[in-house]
Amino acid sequence: MSNSESDLSVSRLIVANVEEKEYHFIVREHPIVGKFISLFENGKEYGLIDKQIANKDKFITSELTKLDYFNIDVLYHTPGWIWIGMDQFGLHAREATYNEVDVIMKLKEDLYYID
């Protein structure tokens, strides 16, 4: 079975322009899971997670502390969101901007209208 046969999801790319910045989001539709949105940046796909949830999850916090470029203190000192993604090279994470969160929340509101 090839990879394309095992991947049952259908995906679409959405480009959003906010304050002269271009954001790329992927909307995936899976027959079991349904529709979900992720950020697509620099060839990596990220899911959005609330900092409070990430802070309470021991696996996530232990993996984030291993990242040299990620300031783990952002989980504890400010409310908000982080982007987390994983690929063949490992875990990737960064703090989400207010614009990114605003755009993805608006997209989620319209998720079922996106064809």
PyMOL commands that set and color helices and strands:
alter all, ss='L'
color gray80, all
select helices_A, chain A and resi 3-6+51-56+58-65+74-77+98-109+111-113
alter helices_A, ss='H'
color red, helices_A
select strands_A, chain A and resi 10-18+21-30+34-41+44-50+81-87+90-95
alter strands_A, ss='S'
color yellow, strands_A
deselect
rebuild
show_as cartoon
